[in-house]
Amino acid sequence: MAHSILIVDDDTAIMEAVEEYLNILHYDVKSASSADEALKTLESFKPDIVLTDIMMQGMDGLELTRKIKASFDTDVIVMTGYSAAYSYEEAIQAGAGDFIFKPFRFEELDLRIKRVLREAELQKERTLLLKELEKLAITDALTGLYNSRHFFSQIKTEIKRYDRYFRALSLLIIDIDFFKQYNDTWGHLEGDKVLMGIGQVISSCMRSMDTAYRYGGEEFAILLPETKLQKACVVGARIKDNISSMLFEPEPGIKKSVTVSIGATELKEGEDFRSFISRTDKALYKSKDSGRNKLTYILPD
Protein backbone atom coordinates (compact mmCIF):
# COMPACT_ATOMS: atom_id res chain seq x y z
CA MET A 1 0.00 0.00 0.00
CA ALA A 2 1.35 3.43 -0.97
CA HIS A 3 2.33 5.82 1.80
CA SER A 4 0.37 9.07 1.87
CA ILE A 5 1.67 12.62 2.16
CA LEU A 6 -0.02 15.99 2.65
CA ILE A 7 1.94 18.96 1.24
CA VAL A 8 1.25 22.34 2.87
CA ASP A 9 2.77 25.39 1.13
CA ASP A 10 1.35 28.74 -0.01
CA ASP A 11 3.90 28.87 -2.84
CA THR A 12 1.88 27.21 -5.60
CA ALA A 13 4.87 26.57 -7.88
CA ILE A 14 6.81 24.70 -5.18
CA MET A 15 3.72 22.82 -3.97
CA GLU A 16 2.88 21.59 -7.49
CA ALA A 17 6.50 20.62 -8.25
CA VAL A 18 6.81 18.59 -5.03
CA GLU A 19 3.42 16.99 -5.59
CA GLU A 20 4.36 15.97 -9.15
CA TYR A 21 7.64 14.45 -7.99
CA LEU A 22 6.05 12.49 -5.13
CA ASN A 23 3.33 11.21 -7.45
CA ILE A 24 6.05 9.86 -9.76
CA LEU A 25 7.41 7.96 -6.73
CA HIS A 26 3.91 6.50 -6.21
CA TYR A 27 3.07 8.30 -2.99
CA ASP A 28 -0.59 9.10 -2.38
CA VAL A 29 -0.42 12.91 -2.32
CA LYS A 30 -2.78 15.74 -1.41
CA SER A 31 -1.98 19.46 -1.14
CA ALA A 32 -3.15 22.42 0.92
CA SER A 33 -2.21 26.08 0.45
CA SER A 34 -2.62 27.11 4.10
CA ALA A 35 -2.45 25.68 7.60
CA ASP A 36 -6.21 26.06 8.08
CA GLU A 37 -6.89 24.17 4.85
CA ALA A 38 -4.45 21.47 5.96
CA LEU A 39 -6.22 20.98 9.30
CA LYS A 40 -9.55 20.70 7.50
CA THR A 41 -8.06 18.17 5.06
CA LEU A 42 -6.71 16.09 7.96
CA GLU A 43 -10.23 15.50 9.22
CA SER A 44 -10.80 13.09 6.33
CA PHE A 45 -7.32 12.38 4.90
CA LYS A 46 -4.94 10.43 7.15
CA PRO A 47 -1.43 10.88 5.73
CA ASP A 48 1.68 9.18 7.02
CA ILE A 49 3.56 12.48 6.75
CA VAL A 50 2.64 16.16 6.54
CA LEU A 51 5.27 18.11 4.59
CA THR A 52 4.82 21.76 5.55
CA ASP A 53 6.54 25.06 4.83
CA ILE A 54 7.26 27.28 7.83
CA MET A 55 6.57 30.74 6.40
CA MET A 56 2.90 30.92 5.36
CA GLN A 57 0.14 33.51 5.52
CA GLY A 58 -1.83 33.14 8.75
CA MET A 59 -0.74 30.22 10.90
CA ASP A 60 2.91 29.32 10.36
CA GLY A 61 4.31 25.83 9.90
CA LEU A 62 5.58 25.44 13.46
CA GLU A 63 2.18 26.24 14.96
CA LEU A 64 0.60 23.89 12.42
CA THR A 65 3.06 21.19 13.49
CA ARG A 66 2.11 21.63 17.15
CA LYS A 67 -1.60 21.37 16.33
CA ILE A 68 -1.04 18.26 14.17
CA LYS A 69 1.00 16.49 16.86
CA ALA A 70 -1.66 17.33 19.46
CA SER A 71 -4.59 15.98 17.47
CA PHE A 72 -3.45 13.58 14.74
CA ASP A 73 -1.34 10.45 14.49
CA THR A 74 1.01 11.57 11.74
CA ASP A 75 4.61 12.68 11.34
CA VAL A 76 5.68 16.12 10.11
CA ILE A 77 8.62 17.27 8.00
CA VAL A 78 9.21 21.03 8.02
CA MET A 79 10.51 22.90 4.96
CA THR A 80 12.01 26.37 5.07
CA GLY A 81 14.05 28.72 2.92
CA TYR A 82 14.70 30.99 5.88
CA SER A 83 17.60 29.29 7.58
CA ALA A 84 18.47 32.32 9.68
CA ALA A 85 14.98 32.76 11.11
CA TYR A 86 14.25 29.20 12.23
CA SER A 87 16.36 26.39 13.64
CA TYR A 88 16.26 22.61 13.49
CA GLU A 89 15.79 22.61 17.27
CA GLU A 90 12.65 24.76 17.03
CA ALA A 91 11.12 22.39 14.48
CA ILE A 92 11.92 19.30 16.56
CA GLN A 93 10.61 20.93 19.74
CA ALA A 94 7.35 21.67 17.89
CA GLY A 95 7.08 17.93 17.13
CA ALA A 96 8.54 17.64 13.63
CA GLY A 97 10.30 14.44 12.65
CA ASP A 98 12.74 16.22 10.31
CA PHE A 99 13.67 19.60 8.85
CA ILE A 100 14.81 20.43 5.30
CA PHE A 101 16.07 23.70 3.79
CA LYS A 102 14.87 25.10 0.47
CA PRO A 103 16.02 24.84 -2.19
CA PHE A 104 16.44 21.09 -1.83
CA ARG A 105 17.11 18.29 -4.26
CA PHE A 106 14.09 16.06 -4.71
CA GLU A 107 16.30 13.03 -4.06
CA GLU A 108 17.19 14.46 -0.64
CA LEU A 109 13.51 15.01 0.13
CA ASP A 110 12.74 11.40 -0.79
CA LEU A 111 15.52 10.15 1.50
CA ARG A 112 14.20 12.22 4.39
CA ILE A 113 10.65 10.98 3.81
CA LYS A 114 11.85 7.37 3.78
CA ARG A 115 13.84 7.92 6.98
CA VAL A 116 10.83 9.37 8.80
CA LEU A 117 8.62 6.52 7.55
CA ARG A 118 11.19 3.97 8.70
CA GLU A 119 11.44 5.61 12.13
CA ALA A 120 7.65 5.61 12.43
CA GLU A 121 7.51 1.90 11.58
CA LEU A 122 10.21 1.11 14.14
CA GLN A 123 8.34 3.12 16.76
CA LYS A 124 5.13 1.17 16.07
CA GLU A 125 7.03 -2.09 16.42
CA ARG A 126 8.57 -0.91 19.72
CA THR A 127 5.16 0.15 21.01
CA LEU A 128 3.62 -3.23 20.13
CA LEU A 129 6.54 -5.04 21.75
CA LEU A 130 6.22 -3.00 24.94
CA LYS A 131 2.47 -3.70 25.08
CA GLU A 132 3.15 -7.40 24.62
CA LEU A 133 5.80 -7.37 27.36
CA GLU A 134 3.44 -5.48 29.68
CA LYS A 135 0.74 -8.06 28.99
CA LEU A 136 3.13 -10.93 29.67
CA ALA A 137 4.18 -9.32 32.95
CA ILE A 138 0.61 -9.41 34.31
CA THR A 139 -0.70 -12.60 32.66
CA ASP A 140 -0.56 -16.20 33.83
CA ALA A 141 0.90 -18.11 30.89
CA LEU A 142 -1.03 -21.32 31.53
CA THR A 143 -4.60 -20.06 31.98
CA GLY A 144 -4.45 -16.72 30.16
CA LEU A 145 -5.94 -15.01 33.22
CA TYR A 146 -4.19 -12.21 35.05
CA ASN A 147 -1.55 -13.31 37.57
CA SER A 148 -1.44 -12.79 41.35
CA ARG A 149 0.92 -9.83 41.04
CA HIS A 150 -1.65 -7.95 38.99
CA PHE A 151 -4.41 -9.08 41.38
CA PHE A 152 -2.82 -7.29 44.33
CA SER A 153 -2.27 -4.19 42.22
CA GLN A 154 -5.81 -4.17 40.90
CA ILE A 155 -7.58 -4.88 44.18
CA LYS A 156 -5.92 -1.80 45.68
CA THR A 157 -7.05 0.24 42.67
CA GLU A 158 -10.63 -1.02 42.99
CA ILE A 159 -10.71 -0.24 46.73
CA LYS A 160 -9.56 3.32 46.00
CA ARG A 161 -12.35 3.59 43.44
CA TYR A 162 -14.83 2.31 46.04
CA ASP A 163 -13.59 4.89 48.55
CA ARG A 164 -14.04 7.65 45.96
CA TYR A 165 -17.42 6.72 44.48
CA PHE A 166 -18.95 4.33 47.05
CA ARG A 167 -19.82 1.77 44.38
CA ALA A 168 -20.12 -1.84 45.58
CA LEU A 169 -17.15 -4.20 45.15
CA SER A 170 -17.30 -7.97 45.61
CA LEU A 171 -14.66 -10.70 45.53
CA LEU A 172 -14.77 -14.42 44.75
CA ILE A 173 -11.95 -16.83 45.60
CA ILE A 174 -12.15 -20.24 43.94
CA ASP A 175 -10.20 -23.38 44.88
CA ILE A 176 -10.17 -26.69 42.99
CA ASP A 177 -11.30 -29.56 45.21
CA PHE A 178 -8.82 -32.43 45.71
CA PHE A 179 -6.52 -31.03 43.04
CA LYS A 180 -3.38 -32.53 44.59
CA GLN A 181 -5.00 -35.94 44.40
CA TYR A 182 -5.82 -35.37 40.72
CA ASN A 183 -2.22 -34.35 40.01
CA ASP A 184 -0.80 -37.30 41.95
CA THR A 185 -3.05 -39.72 40.07
CA TRP A 186 -2.84 -38.40 36.53
CA GLY A 187 0.27 -36.22 36.47
CA HIS A 188 0.91 -32.52 36.30
CA LEU A 189 0.39 -32.27 32.55
CA GLU A 190 -3.18 -33.49 32.99
CA GLY A 191 -3.54 -31.17 35.95
CA ASP A 192 -2.47 -28.29 33.73
CA LYS A 193 -5.30 -29.17 31.34
CA VAL A 194 -7.74 -28.85 34.23
CA LEU A 195 -6.33 -25.44 35.13
CA MET A 196 -6.62 -24.27 31.53
CA GLY A 197 -10.18 -25.57 31.28
CA ILE A 198 -11.22 -23.82 34.46
CA GLY A 199 -9.60 -20.61 33.25
CA GLN A 200 -11.71 -20.81 30.09
CA VAL A 201 -14.91 -21.41 32.09
CA ILE A 202 -14.20 -18.47 34.38
CA SER A 203 -13.54 -16.19 31.40
CA SER A 204 -16.78 -17.27 29.73
CA CYS A 205 -18.89 -16.60 32.83
CA MET A 206 -17.58 -13.13 33.66
CA ARG A 207 -19.12 -9.84 32.68
CA SER A 208 -17.08 -7.24 30.84
CA MET A 209 -16.39 -5.24 34.02
CA ASP A 210 -15.10 -8.27 35.98
CA THR A 211 -11.45 -9.36 36.08
CA ALA A 212 -10.16 -12.86 36.85
CA TYR A 213 -6.81 -13.96 38.21
CA ARG A 214 -4.87 -17.13 38.86
CA TYR A 215 -4.40 -16.37 42.53
CA GLY A 216 -2.28 -19.38 43.48
CA GLY A 217 -1.45 -22.88 42.31
CA GLU A 218 -5.06 -24.09 42.11
CA GLU A 219 -6.77 -20.93 43.35
CA PHE A 220 -8.49 -18.26 41.29
CA ALA A 221 -9.87 -14.85 42.24
CA ILE A 222 -12.46 -12.66 40.57
CA LEU A 223 -12.96 -8.96 41.28
CA LEU A 224 -16.50 -7.75 40.57
CA PRO A 225 -16.71 -3.93 40.57
CA GLU A 226 -20.08 -2.21 41.08
CA THR A 227 -21.49 -5.55 42.20
CA LYS A 228 -23.37 -6.34 45.39
CA LEU A 229 -22.74 -9.67 47.11
CA GLN A 230 -25.98 -11.25 45.92
CA LYS A 231 -25.11 -10.68 42.26
CA ALA A 232 -21.55 -11.89 42.86
CA CYS A 233 -22.93 -15.13 44.25
CA VAL A 234 -25.00 -15.60 41.08
CA VAL A 235 -21.81 -15.28 39.00
CA GLY A 236 -19.94 -17.63 41.34
CA ALA A 237 -22.70 -20.26 41.28
CA ARG A 238 -22.72 -20.21 37.49
CA ILE A 239 -18.96 -20.76 37.43
CA LYS A 240 -19.20 -23.60 39.98
CA ASP A 241 -21.92 -25.40 38.05
CA ASN A 242 -20.21 -24.98 34.67
CA ILE A 243 -16.95 -26.36 36.04
CA SER A 244 -18.60 -29.41 37.60
CA SER A 245 -20.24 -30.23 34.25
CA MET A 246 -16.90 -30.31 32.40
CA LEU A 247 -15.32 -33.67 31.55
CA PHE A 248 -11.60 -34.28 31.24
CA GLU A 249 -9.92 -37.33 29.71
CA PRO A 250 -6.63 -37.96 31.56
CA GLU A 251 -6.31 -41.31 29.76
CA PRO A 252 -8.06 -42.65 26.66
CA GLY A 253 -11.51 -43.87 27.63
CA ILE A 254 -11.39 -42.41 31.14
CA LYS A 255 -13.61 -39.41 31.88
CA LYS A 256 -13.14 -37.31 34.98
CA SER A 257 -14.81 -34.23 36.38
CA VAL A 258 -13.63 -31.77 39.02
CA THR A 259 -15.42 -29.45 41.39
CA VAL A 260 -14.52 -26.18 43.05
CA SER A 261 -15.24 -24.52 46.35
CA ILE A 262 -15.90 -20.78 46.38
CA GLY A 263 -15.83 -18.03 48.96
CA ALA A 264 -17.58 -14.71 48.40
CA THR A 265 -17.88 -11.40 50.20
CA GLU A 266 -18.40 -7.68 49.64
CA LEU A 267 -16.10 -4.82 50.62
CA LYS A 268 -17.17 -2.72 53.57
CA GLU A 269 -16.44 0.95 54.10
CA GLY A 270 -12.96 1.72 55.42
CA GLU A 271 -11.67 -1.82 54.83
CA ASP A 272 -8.22 -2.54 53.44
CA PHE A 273 -7.38 -5.24 50.91
CA ARG A 274 -5.93 -7.64 53.52
CA SER A 275 -9.14 -7.77 55.52
CA PHE A 276 -11.20 -8.03 52.34
CA ILE A 277 -9.19 -11.03 51.11
CA SER A 278 -9.09 -12.64 54.56
CA ARG A 279 -12.88 -12.61 54.89
CA THR A 280 -13.25 -14.13 51.41
CA ASP A 281 -10.75 -16.85 52.38
CA LYS A 282 -12.79 -17.63 55.49
CA ALA A 283 -15.86 -18.09 53.31
CA LEU A 284 -13.86 -20.40 51.04
CA TYR A 285 -12.71 -22.55 53.99
CA LYS A 286 -16.31 -22.85 55.14
CA SER A 287 -17.20 -24.23 51.68
CA LYS A 288 -14.42 -26.80 52.00
CA ASP A 289 -15.21 -27.73 55.59
CA SER A 290 -18.88 -28.29 54.80
CA GLY A 291 -18.29 -30.78 51.97
CA ARG A 292 -16.78 -28.86 49.02
CA ASN A 293 -18.42 -28.13 45.63
CA LYS A 294 -20.16 -25.24 47.35
CA LEU A 295 -20.28 -21.45 47.40
CA THR A 296 -20.30 -19.79 50.81
CA TYR A 297 -20.62 -16.07 51.40
CA ILE A 298 -19.87 -13.95 54.46
CA LEU A 299 -21.65 -10.66 54.87
CA PRO A 300 -19.46 -7.70 55.89
CA ASP A 301 -19.97 -6.66 59.52
PEQUI-V82187 format. One record per backbone hydrogen bond with DSSP energy under -0.5 kcal/mol. NH is the residue of the N-H (numbers start at 1). CO is the residue of the C=O. E is the energy in kcal/mol with one decimal. If there is no record, write none. Layout:
NH	CO	E
NH	CO	E
This chain:
5	28	-2.7
6	49	-2.3
7	5	-0.5
7	30	-2.8
8	51	-3.0
9	7	-0.5
9	32	-2.0
12	10	-0.9
15	11	-2.6
16	12	-2.7
17	13	-2.0
18	14	-2.7
19	15	-2.3
20	16	-2.4
21	17	-2.1
22	18	-2.6
23	19	-2.1
24	20	-1.8
25	21	-1.3
26	23	-1.7
27	22	-2.5
28	3	-2.8
29	27	-0.8
30	5	-2.1
32	7	-2.6
38	34	-2.0
39	35	-2.5
40	36	-1.9
41	37	-2.4
42	38	-2.3
43	40	-1.0
44	41	-1.6
45	41	-2.7
46	44	-0.5
47	45	-0.7
48	4	-1.9
49	4	-1.5
50	75	-2.7
51	6	-3.1
51	49	-0.5
52	50	-0.7
52	77	-2.4
53	8	-2.6
54	79	-1.6
56	54	-0.9
61	54	-2.7
64	60	-2.3
65	61	-2.3
66	62	-2.2
67	63	-2.2
68	64	-2.6
69	65	-2.7
70	66	-1.5
71	67	-1.3
72	68	-3.1
74	72	-1.3
75	48	-2.0
77	50	-2.8
78	98	-2.2
79	52	-3.4
80	100	-1.9
83	81	-0.7
85	82	-0.9
86	82	-1.4
91	87	-1.7
92	88	-2.4
93	89	-2.8
94	90	-1.6
95	91	-0.6
95	92	-1.1
96	91	-2.4
97	76	-3.5
98	76	-1.0
100	78	-2.9
102	80	-3.1
108	105	-0.6
109	105	-1.9
110	106	-2.5
111	107	-2.0
112	108	-2.3
113	109	-2.6
114	110	-2.5
115	111	-2.1
116	112	-2.3
117	113	-2.6
118	114	-2.4
119	115	-2.5
120	116	-2.3
121	117	-2.1
122	118	-2.3
123	119	-2.3
124	120	-2.1
125	121	-2.2
126	122	-2.4
127	123	-2.6
128	124	-2.6
129	125	-2.3
130	126	-2.6
131	127	-2.3
132	128	-2.3
133	129	-2.6
134	130	-2.6
135	131	-2.3
136	132	-2.5
137	133	-1.9
138	134	-0.8
138	135	-0.9
139	135	-0.5
139	136	-0.7
140	145	-3.5
141	139	-0.6
144	140	-2.3
146	212	-1.8
147	138	-2.3
151	147	-1.8
152	148	-2.1
153	149	-1.4
154	150	-3.0
155	151	-2.9
156	152	-1.1
157	153	-1.5
158	154	-2.8
159	155	-2.0
160	156	-2.0
161	157	-2.0
162	158	-2.3
163	159	-2.6
164	160	-1.6
165	161	-2.8
166	162	-2.9
170	224	-2.0
171	265	-2.4
172	222	-2.2
173	263	-2.3
174	220	-3.3
175	261	-2.7
176	218	-1.6
177	259	-2.5
179	176	-0.9
182	178	-1.7
183	179	-2.6
184	180	-2.9
185	181	-2.0
186	182	-2.8
187	183	-2.5
191	187	-1.9
192	188	-2.5
193	189	-1.3
194	190	-1.5
195	191	-2.2
196	192	-2.5
197	193	-2.3
198	194	-2.7
199	195	-2.3
200	196	-2.0
201	197	-2.1
202	198	-2.8
203	199	-2.2
204	200	-2.0
205	201	-1.4
205	202	-0.6
206	202	-1.0
210	207	-1.2
211	223	-1.8
213	221	-2.7
214	146	-2.9
215	213	-1.1
215	219	-1.1
216	219	-1.9
220	174	-2.8
221	213	-2.2
222	172	-2.5
223	211	-2.5
224	170	-2.7
225	223	-0.5
226	168	-2.0
227	168	-0.7
227	224	-0.8
232	228	-2.0
233	229	-2.4
234	230	-1.3
235	231	-1.9
236	232	-2.7
237	233	-2.7
238	234	-1.9
239	235	-2.0
240	236	-2.7
241	237	-2.5
242	238	-2.3
243	239	-2.3
244	240	-2.1
245	241	-1.1
246	243	-1.5
248	256	-3.7
251	254	-0.6
254	251	-2.5
255	253	-0.6
256	248	-3.1
258	243	-0.5
261	175	-2.7
262	294	-2.7
263	173	-2.5
264	296	-1.9
265	171	-1.7
266	298	-0.5
267	169	-3.1
271	268	-1.8
276	272	-2.0
277	273	-2.5
278	274	-2.5
279	275	-2.3
280	276	-1.5
281	277	-2.5
282	278	-2.1
283	279	-1.8
284	280	-2.0
285	281	-2.7
286	282	-1.8
287	283	-1.6
288	284	-1.9
289	285	-2.9
290	286	-1.5
291	288	-1.4
292	287	-2.4
296	262	-2.5
298	264	-2.1
